[in-house]
Amino acid sequence: MRESKTEAFSTRLSAEERKTINQAARLLGCSPSSFIREAAMTQSRKILRDPEAFVLARIRRLMGS
């Protein structure tokens, strides 16, 4: 059974970001909202499975290495 979607989430995008998301969603045959939701959930699940790897990667990026 699909979970009812009752919560809203809003974010600001540049014109280029919106264009890129729209193009990718169109290629996959889904709406931009569905594309963003699935991409966010995929990334969130990866981080939650191995948070240490993502924290270390972020630290390396911030330190410029």
Buried (B, 14 or more C-beta within 10 A) or exposed (E): EEEEEEEEEEEEEEEEEEEEBEEBBEEEEBEBEEBBBEEEEEEEEEEEEEEEEBEEEEEEEEEEE
